[in-house]
Amino acid sequence: MQIRIRRTFTVIEERREEAGRVSNLPLRRVAAVAVVENPYAGRYIEDLKPMIDASATLGKELGSLALSAFGDHEVQSYGKGGIVGVDGEQEHANALLTTAFANPIRVHQERRTWYATRYSNESQGRRLRPLPLRRHVAGTSGRTNA
């Protein structure tokens, strides 16, 4: 199975101050996001293995986007999550948020990265064709001034 990517985008946040305290080392966060078509929307599927297998390819693409946006900054934190459309199921998001999905970031950091994996599967609540989101999120640390 090949997951159809409808669009991707990257968000870069840089925090230089938190709660009035200036940071010696700004916290940089990068989120690489893909809006993908859910081939299983609106129906029950017993075997999600094809989607699980496809997560590796999706992870490579999003990992590449995240790492290129990160530049020379060292990745010290990592998370992943998904949002499912109204006709999708939480398990559809979980099938794409696998270890293979995360490996591009892990391999880049030679497994030194601190992982804060959190599944954030929420319904969109809009009456649109389901457009699940998948994302890699990485940061230079967990929090500013921590």
N, C-alpha and C positions, 0 to 999 in steps of 0.2 A: 504494500500500500504506500502511496505517496500522499502526504498531507499537502493540500493546496493552500498556499499562503496568499492571502488577498492583499496584505500590506504589512510593512514593517516600519517601525520608527524607534529612535533612540532618544532617551531623555538623560541629560547630564545635569546634576545638581552639585554645587560646590558651596559648602557651609564654612564660612570664615569666622563666624561668631555664634555662640549659643548662650542664651540667658544672660546676655550682656558681657560675656567673657570672650575675648578674642583668642582664637586658637593659633598656636605656633605652627601647626600643620593642618591646613584646611582639609575637611572631610569631603571627599569626592565620591558621589554615588552615580552609578550609571545603570539605567534600565534599558534593556533591549527587548522590544515587544513585537510580537507577530499576531496579526489577526488571521486566523485560519478557518477554513471551512470544516465543519464537523460532519463527516460522512455518515455518522450514526444518529444524527439528530432526529428526534421524534419516534425512535423505535428502540426496542430492547435488543441488545446483542449479547449473547452468551460469552463469546470469545473475543476479548479485546487485544489479543496478541498481535494482530497486524498493526494496530495503532501503537502499541507498545514498541514494536520493532521500528516503526517510523519515527519514534521520538528521537532516535540518535541523529538522524539527518536534520531534523528541526533544531536540535540542540547545537549541532555544528554551525548552522547558519546564524542562530541567535548569539552563540558564543563568540563567533567571529565579529559580529556587530558590536557586542559589548566590549570585547578586548580592544578593538580598534578605537572605540570612543574613550577607553580608559587611558590610552597613550602610555607614557612612561611611569605612571603611578602604580604602586604596588597594591595588588588586590589582597585585602586582609579579611573581608567578610563577603558572604555570598548567600543568596536566597533565591527561591523560585516559587512561582505561583501561577494560577490560572483563573480565569473568569469564564463561566459557561453561560451560553444564551438560554432563552426560555425553553427551547425544545431539547436541550442537552441534559446530560446527567453528570453529577460530580465525578463518577467513575471515568467518564470520557476525558476530563481534565487530568485526573490521576494517571491515566494510561499514557499521557504525553509528558508527565513530570517525573521521569525515571532517572536512575543513576546514569544511564547512557546519555540522556538529555543534558545532564550536568557535567559530564566528563570533559568537554572542551575547556571549561573554567578550571576544573580540578587539575587537569594535565598541565595547563599553562603554569599553574602555581606549584607544580610538583608535589601536590597534596599537602602543602603548607597552609593552605587557606582555612580559616575558621569558617565553619558552615553553620548558618542559621536557616535551615530549610523550613519553610512554613507553607503549607498548602492553604491558599486563600481562594476557595471556590465559592463564588457567589452568583446568584442569578442576576442577569442584567435587568430584568423587569420591564423590558420594552418588547413590543410586538413586532420583532424583526426576525428575519432569517437568522438562525444562531451564528454568531461570529465569535467563537471562543478565542480568548487571548492567552498567549503563553509568553513568559518573560524570564529573562535572566537579570538578576540585580546583584551588583557587586559594589563594594565600598573600600576606601582606604583604611577604614577602621569601623568598629561597630557604632560609635557615637563620637560627637565632637567633644574634645577635652576629657575623654575617658581614658 
